[in-house]
Each structure stands twice: as structure tokens, then as C-alpha cells.
């Protein structure tokens, strides 16, 4: 990408899209287009065509998606499936139609089977049953990957696919019902400290392990891939490190400064027992993460405190 290239970022108000916009702008890219959902309905092909006709993007990052944690995925499978399909089934074909030079589609490591071999290699895709708690979202993302690969195979369209692990950082969703694990825990533990609670109750057993990537590292990887990778195969983006949910909860308690007790509600689902990426492909291309989990949590807590009145809660 040249510094003057017109670049379109879909989902620029969300966790991932806002990080990509920050990274592009801080790197000197001058023509970054990042409309809000009020300005552009990404599921409306006519609106997207009119917008592309005006800005003529050469590069497209698709970071727009309906996302959420276990509760949201469990209770809204129709919305998770349909809304994500609509967005990608509009943006990918319209990008090809308008001669976009290159497109990066962001999936998720939840596309992989529940019990696949760990660390998860890209070749594990479609090798077994999905995790039931986020099946609808995963199916939508797999469809987006296959659409990109089909366009590349049939028409030579340079569409690449990155699969980030669990993310956290500035502009995350900190709501009590729709958040992912780190922002959800942060909010609950901060509130427990403020309300002087003696204990909190968390879902599951605390034993599952997860990998977490600071979102600004993902943004850096996306720009790296846009500049350096043209393959048809998907690429994992993560850290390669894992931590149990119980240890993660204790780490956040430490960073917040709350010393209460943690009770585990084992009647609630754990989700996938273990999930950590094999990132050897990305490392072989020359990229590695820079922000470790402890530092990333500190940065996110600092951002949360600075934006507490305006963030998604």
C-alpha cells in the first residue's frame, strides 16, 4: 500500500476496525475511509456501491461483524448468522466489482473445531464439529473465508483471510451481556472494587485455557499481511501463549487492585476446553506480537478509566 492509496476500513468504530484506523493513520496513510454504520449500511449493496464509486478504494479491510461472548452467541444465533453473512456477502462481491487491488477479510479462531489438535494449525479448518456455543458466528465466518477463496480461485481477486485469536483492548464492548471475557471481567471486577464486594461469581470452572491478543498488535499484523501476503490459505494471528480463565481472572484482579473471592458457577458452560493458535506461518513471514498480556491489560484498564463515561457498557 502506498501512503496515498485510498483505503476502506469496514467496522471502523469497533474494536478491530478502530485499531486498524489508528495504525494506518499513525503510519502516515493519508486517505483512510472509515464510515460509521449511520453513514453507511454495510449490508446494503446499493449504498456500498455508491460509496465505492465516490471514494474508489484500492485496499479494503473487512473488520465489520456482529460479535459477542458465550451468552450473546447462545441467545442470538439467527442474528449472528444473518448479520455477518449480509455484511460479507455485500462487501466482498462489491470490492471485486469495483476493481479493489486487495482485500483482507477478518475471521476468527472460533471457526476451528471444538476438539481439534492444539496448538491449532490453519489446516484444522472443517476437520471436525464446531463449538456449539458459537456455531452460528463460526459458520458465517467460514462462509466469508470460502467466498474470498472462491473469488481468488475463479477470478484471481487478491482476497486474503486472517484468523485472529481472542482480542481485547481500546474500544472493546464492556457490556454485562454482550462482552467477551477480558472486558467483561474487567468491568465486573472494577465494579466489585467500587462497590466493596467481597466476592464475584464467574461462569464455568475456570479451567479452560485461552490465548489473548492486544488489538493494536492485530492491527499491525493486518497491515503487515496486506503488504506481505498474497496466498489463498488462511493465516492465524495470535501470540501462541495461553492462560487459564481462572489465572486470567486473578491477573485482572491484581491489576485492578481488588482482593475479593472468586466463585465459579459450574452449572454454566465453559466453551471450548483449550484454544491456542499455531502462529508459525505468520512468524515465518516475519511478524511477531509486541504487547504481552499483563501490559495489554494495564493499557486496556487505563483506556477504560479514561473513557468510562462514553464506552459501550
Secondary structure in CASP SS format (residue, H / E / C, confidence):
PFRMAT SS
TARGET T0000
AUTHOR 0000-0000-0000
METHOD secondary structure of the structure
MODEL  1
X C 1.00
X C 1.00
X C 1.00
X C 1.00
X C 1.00
X E 1.00
X E 1.00
X E 1.00
X E 1.00
X E 1.00
X C 1.00
X C 1.00
X C 1.00
X C 1.00
X H 1.00
X H 1.00
X H 1.00
X H 1.00
X H 1.00
X H 1.00
X H 1.00
X H 1.00
X H 1.00
X H 1.00
X H 1.00
X H 1.00
X C 1.00
X C 1.00
X C 1.00
X C 1.00
X E 1.00
X E 1.00
X E 1.00
X C 1.00
X C 1.00
X C 1.00
X C 1.00
X C 1.00
X C 1.00
X C 1.00
X C 1.00
X C 1.00
X C 1.00
X C 1.00
X H 1.00
X H 1.00
X H 1.00
X H 1.00
X H 1.00
X H 1.00
X H 1.00
X H 1.00
X H 1.00
X H 1.00
X H 1.00
X C 1.00
X C 1.00
X C 1.00
X E 1.00
X E 1.00
X E 1.00
X E 1.00
X C 1.00
X C 1.00
X C 1.00
X C 1.00
X C 1.00
X C 1.00
X C 1.00
X H 1.00
X H 1.00
X H 1.00
X H 1.00
X H 1.00
X H 1.00
X C 1.00
X H 1.00
X H 1.00
X H 1.00
X H 1.00
X H 1.00
X H 1.00
X H 1.00
X H 1.00
X H 1.00
X H 1.00
X H 1.00
X H 1.00
X H 1.00
X H 1.00
X H 1.00
X H 1.00
X H 1.00
X H 1.00
X H 1.00
X H 1.00
X H 1.00
X C 1.00
X C 1.00
X C 1.00
X C 1.00
X E 1.00
X E 1.00
X E 1.00
X E 1.00
X E 1.00
X C 1.00
X C 1.00
X H 1.00
X H 1.00
X H 1.00
X C 1.00
X C 1.00
X C 1.00
X C 1.00
X C 1.00
X C 1.00
X C 1.00
X C 1.00
X E 1.00
X C 1.00
X H 1.00
X H 1.00
X H 1.00
X C 1.00
X C 1.00
X C 1.00
X C 1.00
X C 1.00
X C 1.00
X C 1.00
X H 1.00
X H 1.00
X H 1.00
X H 1.00
X H 1.00
X H 1.00
X H 1.00
X H 1.00
X H 1.00
X H 1.00
X H 1.00
X H 1.00
X H 1.00
X H 1.00
X H 1.00
X H 1.00
X H 1.00
X H 1.00
X H 1.00
X H 1.00
X H 1.00
X H 1.00
X H 1.00
X H 1.00
X C 1.00
X C 1.00
X C 1.00
X E 1.00
X E 1.00
X E 1.00
X E 1.00
X E 1.00
X E 1.00
X C 1.00
X E 1.00
X E 1.00
X E 1.00
X C 1.00
X C 1.00
X C 1.00
X C 1.00
X C 1.00
X C 1.00
X C 1.00
X C 1.00
X C 1.00
X C 1.00
X C 1.00
X C 1.00
X H 1.00
X H 1.00
X H 1.00
X H 1.00
X H 1.00
X H 1.00
X H 1.00
X H 1.00
X H 1.00
X H 1.00
X H 1.00
X H 1.00
X H 1.00
X H 1.00
X C 1.00
X C 1.00
X C 1.00
X C 1.00
X E 1.00
X E 1.00
X E 1.00
X E 1.00
X E 1.00
X C 1.00
X C 1.00
X C 1.00
X C 1.00
X C 1.00
X E 1.00
X E 1.00
X C 1.00
X E 1.00
X E 1.00
X E 1.00
X H 1.00
X H 1.00
X H 1.00
X H 1.00
X H 1.00
X H 1.00
X H 1.00
X H 1.00
X H 1.00
X H 1.00
X H 1.00
X H 1.00
X H 1.00
X H 1.00
X C 1.00
X C 1.00
X C 1.00
X C 1.00
X C 1.00
X C 1.00
X E 1.00
X E 1.00
X E 1.00
X C 1.00
X C 1.00
X C 1.00
X C 1.00
X C 1.00
X E 1.00
X E 1.00
X H 1.00
X H 1.00
X H 1.00
X H 1.00
X H 1.00
X H 1.00
X H 1.00
X H 1.00
X H 1.00
X H 1.00
X H 1.00
X H 1.00
X C 1.00
X C 1.00
X C 1.00
X C 1.00
X E 1.00
X E 1.00
X E 1.00
X E 1.00
X E 1.00
X C 1.00
X C 1.00
X C 1.00
X C 1.00
X C 1.00
X C 1.00
X C 1.00
X C 1.00
X E 1.00
X E 1.00
X C 1.00
X E 1.00
X C 1.00
X C 1.00
X H 1.00
X H 1.00
X H 1.00
X H 1.00
X H 1.00
X H 1.00
X C 1.00
X C 1.00
X C 1.00
X C 1.00
X C 1.00
X C 1.00
X C 1.00
X H 1.00
X H 1.00
X H 1.00
X H 1.00
X H 1.00
X H 1.00
X H 1.00
X H 1.00
X H 1.00
X H 1.00
X H 1.00
X H 1.00
X H 1.00
X H 1.00
X C 1.00
X C 1.00
X C 1.00
X C 1.00
X C 1.00
X C 1.00
X C 1.00
END
